[in-house]
Amino acid sequence: MQINIKLIYGKERNMEKIFHWSKSVEKISCVEMSENIPGDISIIIQSGDKFYMDGMSDITSIVDRLKIDSNDEYYVDNDVRIPIYSKNGNYIPGYYILKYVSKDEEYFSCLKINPKLVTSDEYSKMIYDLENIAEGLSQRMTRGFHGVVQNNQKRKLINRKIDILSFNFKKFQSTIYSIDRNPRQEIYSKYRWNNKVSSGLDYKSSIMMSSHPRNNMYYGKHHEINYSIMDNVILKNNLLYIYDVCRFIKRVTNDYETLVKKYESIIDSIFHSFWMEDVVDKKGFVSNTSSSFMNNDYYFINKLASSLKKAADVNIDKSRNFSYIHKSSHELYEIWGFFKTIDAFYNCGFIETEGSDLYNMSNSDVISNICNGVPDGLSIKMKKEFTLDGVIREIYATVIYNESISNNYTKGYLYTSSRHNKPDVRIDFFDEEATYIGSSVIDMKYRRKNNFMEYEYKHGAYDQLKDYSDSIKSRVRYSSDKYDESAIFMNKANSSVECIGVMYPGKFMNGDKTHGYETLGTNFELESIVSYPGCTEQNIEKFISKSFKKITYRTKVAMKK
């Protein structure tokens, strides 16, 4: 049967894709397109036929044309265009079933909306991460950080991981010792100048020494060892994953703390080996080489990491609330980034305190905030001990989501002269006496780095990020008798932001994502935080650690001698 339904897309709607139809929903093929691309589904319906599609009732421009059948399902029975991305409604990443009914015969097809910048699996993992974070946060707040009572499904997941680690510990310990003593390597030849006669002199040496002679120097072949081979890259990746599992267990329970710490200690020791430090960090790489299966030690580590991953993949019931998160990947990334920042603070040794919005929230409250949109100004207050001049002190950090900063310098402890006054995440630091001592800012950019580093007139965000760095000030910073008056005056005149970071998903390079944390070469210090689902909070933690060091150092300098 000829069904005249197609996807037209692009700014001029000058491109199209044709849907292919099947009488069996199991055999349908999907037409794919990326989210946020202007497009419509053009539908021409024969008299008496009906067209159904998931999500039609959320598109405001066609609501008045929808009809309801005896099964309470929405359909249209005349020609219409359904917008995929417009001001009237958007189709978010996912699969959408199309059904065409003609003379009691049903035909099926499918539209798949792919997220931009992250993969479909990573988009799903953002939702899964948010569920786990919401559950973990509410349990931390209501029951304390240690001794958390987990729900049965979560408890089963942790127990499976602990069982695997416990069963394999002795073998893991001996295997790491064996690998550290005899890591896999490649020997390669390299030519260089030397003042000693080398046995590696050959024809190439003769040519170089005759064409570019150097007094008493010889150009010879030397053999060098390369440890940064794929087997070791995969090994490092697997060990990082096992380390992350241990940190996950520690965050939610203090059971088997001794076992987990032993694993962490062994992994730390091999990571500090001279040869491992030469191995590139390519986290996320999963493909194995044939040689890694031939070496029993390397094969065991790979098998252990795989077992832990399979334990995580066992079907766990999800909260029904999370089935209805209706957000684009851009909206989801901002919320995900905020909660991952909070998670990273825990990893950096901070603990929650009373007096913040999230402190007494239930699981359902946190979930509601994620599903319905995190309210501006939502915050969590945390603290950490540190030693300053031999004295144990406390520093407090309030992590705030999307709060506007006033342009009135007399209102609140912060003000700005810029129209850019609402960073995605602001971290305000205070000493133990609640004196404000500085801030850091993280802004989420669901864009490529070369896009957000452009100026505004080129649709970039450089001006915005620079204003966050330079224009947020305070009239009360270090306003306490224990701080030197000159330090108070200087800090009032200058920006209160110690670190400005931009979190973004990174980009694809040769099929893999880039990983990293770097200070971008701009005329202000901007920290680049690559973070996406499946990536650890390591890069966020580096930013937090740098902020903490800067704040504590400035505090030390500001104190009266």
C-alpha positions, -999 to +999 in steps of 0.1 A: +000+000+000+012+035-008+013+057+023+021+093+016+038+104+049+073+118+050+097+138+072+107+172+058+134+191+076+160+219+074+155+256+077+140+258+043+122+224+047+140+214+015+152+179+027+131+149+032+131+113+044+105+087+034+090+064+061+089+026+054+059+007+066+054-028+080+024-047+092+045-060+121+057-036+148+086-059+154+099-054+118+097-017+115+126+005+105+133+039+119+137+073+102+164+091+122+171+128+128+189+149+154+170+170+179+166+207+176+165+206+138+135+223+123+112+197+107+077+185+102+060+152+094+039+158+064+008+136+064-016+131+035-045+109+046-069+090+023-106+093+031-116+071+060-080+064+071-064+073+105-029+083+116-015+078+151+018+089+165+033+090+200+035+124+215+010+142+192-011+154+222+018+175+234+020+196+202-001+226+208-005+236+171-025+204+162-044+197+195-076+210+181-074+186+151-070+155+172-097+129+177-100+101+202-109+065+193-126+039+214-093+030+231-087+066+242-059+070+217-054+102+197-054+102+159-059+125+129-080+117+099-071+145+075-040+161+061-018+177+086+018+187+094+031+177+128+061+199+139+091+180+153+109+211+165+092+244+168+078+269+193+046+248+194+064+218+209+094+196+205+100+159+201+128+150+226+153+122+220+137+088+218+117+064+197+082+073+184+059+048+168+038+058+138+006+039+130-015+042+098-049+025+097-066+018+064-096-004+060-089-021+094-053-029+083-025-015+105+009-003+092+037+007+114+068+028+111+091+047+135+108+080+141+140+081+161+152+115+175+188+114+183+203+138+210+230+162+199+265+160+213+258+129+234+248+094+222+213+079+228+229+056+254+244+086+272+211+105+271+194+075+288+223+073+313+217+110+322+182+100+333+196+069+351+223+090+368+197+116+380+176+089+395+205+074+414+217+109+425+182+119+436+179+087+456+213+090+471+209+127+480+176+122+498+191+093+517+222+113+526+201+142+538+176+123+559+198+095+573+233+110+572+261+102+550+271+068+566+249+038+573+224+047+546+194+023+544+191+014+507+160+002+490+161-036+481+169-032+444+198-008+452+210-030+480+210-060+456+232-041+431+257-031+458+257-067+472+264-081+438+294-058+433+307-065+468+304-103+462+324-100+430+351-078+447+353-101+477+356-133+457+383-120+435+404-100+460+434-124+465+437-130+428+434-093+421+462-085+446+486-111+431+477-101+395+485-064+401+518-073+417+526-095+387+517-068+362+535-041+380+567-062+380+564-071+343+541-047+324+535-053+287+557-030+265+570-023+230+606-017+222+612+008+193+642+024+178+650+061+179+679+080+164+696+108+184+729+126+189+753+113+215+789+119+226+797+082+228+802+058+200+770+037+196+768+002+184+737+014+165+756+033+139+743+025+104+738+039+069+713+065+082+739+075+109+766+080+082+743+102+061+733+124+090+769+128+104+783+137+070+756+162+060+752+177+095+785+170+114+788+179+151+821+179+169+827+147+189+790+137+185+776+106+169+742+101+154+731+065+163+702+043+169+690+037+204+663+014+217+636+028+239+606+012+258+571+023+252+545+015+279+517+035+264+504+006+242+468-003+238+469-032+262+480-009+290+455+018+279+427-008+283+442-020+316+442+016+330+406+020+318+395-012+336+413-002+368+397+032+368+363+016+364+370-008+394+382+023+414+349+041+405+329+011+417+348+012+451+340+049+454+304+042+446+301+016+473+318+039+499+294+068+490+263+048+499+274+024+526+302+018+551+298-020+548+330-038+537+349-005+541+382-025+547+378-045+515+371-014+494+400+005+508+424-024+500+413-023+464+417+015+463+452+012+478+464-014+454+451+006+424+467+038+437+500+020+441+501+008+405+489+042+392+520+057+408+544+033+391+568+049+367+555+030+337+518+036+344+523+073+345+534+071+308+501+054+298+476+078+282+442+082+299+416+071+274+387+065+297+357+050+280+377+029+255+363-007+258+376-027+228+401-053+237+431-064+216+439-100+208+471-098+228+453-088+260+435-121+259+468-140+256+481-126+288+465-142+319+470-112+341+456-086+317+427-110+309+418-114+345+416-076+351+394-072+320+372-101+332+368-086+366+358-052+352+333-068+328+317-088+357+312-055+377+297-039+346+273-068+341+262-065+377+253-029+370+234-039+339+211-064+356+176-050+353+167-028+382+133-013+386+133+024+379+111+049+396+080+055+375+085+092+379+116+090+357+097+075+328+081+108+322+111+132+321+102+153+291+133+173+285+156+180+257+192+169+261+202+205+266+178+210+295+187+176+309+224+183+307+221+215+328+202+197+356+225+167+354+256+189+356+242+206+388+236+173+406+269+158+394+287+189+408+271+181+442+281+145+439+317+157+431+317+177+464+310+145+483+339+129+465+362+158+475+355+152+512+326+177+518+296+167+539+261+182+539+250+205+567+216+218+578+201+250+564+199+242+527+169+235+504+179+199+497+186+190+534+153+175+543+139+167+508+124+133+503+133+111+473+100+121+456+107+158+462+141+156+445+127+136+417+099+162+413+125+190+410+142+171+382+111+162+363+094+196+366+125+217+363+149+226+391+137+258+407+161+288+404+181+293+436+179+256+448+209+251+470+228+227+492+252+237+520+283+216+527+314+218+548+349+204+550+377+205+575+412+218+566+444+227+584+456+263+583+489+272+602+485+240+623+449+248+633+420+227+621+394+249+606+361+245+586+351+259+553+315+260+541+304+258+505+269+266+493+262+252+458+234+272+442+215+265+409+207+293+385+203+322+409+203+358+397+228+382+413+215+416+420+228+448+403+223+466+436+255+465+456+235+470+489+213+440+483+228+407+495+265+398+498+271+397+460+264+422+432+273+426+396+273+455+371+268+431+342+236+419+325+252+384+326+241+378+362+228+342+363+254+314+362+241+279+360+260+269+392+275+293+417+296+281+447+298+305+476+324+299+503+322+310+539+345+305+569+334+289+602+320+322+614+298+326+583+320+353+568+318+353+530+353+346+516+348+341+478+330+322+450+335+300+420+312+296+390+304+266+367+284+273+336+270+244+315+274+247+278+258+220+257+279+231+227+312+225+211+341+243+226+348+263+195+312+275+196+310+288+232+344+304+230+332+328+203+320+363+211+283+370+215+280+387+181+291+353+166+265+336+189+291+324+213+294+328+251+328+343+256+315+377+268+292+360+293+320+338+308+343+367+310+317+388+329+312+360+353+350+360+359+354+398+362+321+414+373+308+395+403+319+414+434+311+417+471+311+446+496+314+422+526+341+398+515+365+391+545+345+416+566+356+403+599+379+415+627+402+385+621+411+397+586+436+424+577+420+457+567+441+460+535+430+426+524+394+435+530+398+467+509+416+449+481+390+421+479+361+445+478+376+462+448+383+430+428+362+402+415+350+377+441+352+348+417+383+327+422+376+301+395+353+301+365+347+268+348+327+257+318+313+222+317+305+207+283+302+172+268+334+173+248+336+163+211+341+132+191+376+124+179+381+092+159+350+077+174+360+084+210+351+114+232+379+137+244+385+136+281+401+163+300+404+192+323+424+222+311+429+259+316+420+276+283+443+302+269+421+333+271+427+367+287+410+354+318+415+320+335+388+297+323+387+260+333+375+236+307+356+207+324+347+179+299+319+159+315+292+136+300+273+105+311+297+076+316+325+099+325+335+101+362+333+133+383+371+135+382+372+166+361+346+184+382+366+173+413+398+189+399+379+222+395+365+220+431+400+212+444+415+241+426+388+264+439+393+251+474+431+257+473+427+292+459+401+302+485+420+287+515+453+303+503+437+338+499+421+333+533+455+326+548+470+357+532+440+379+544+442+369+580+459+392+605+494+382+614 
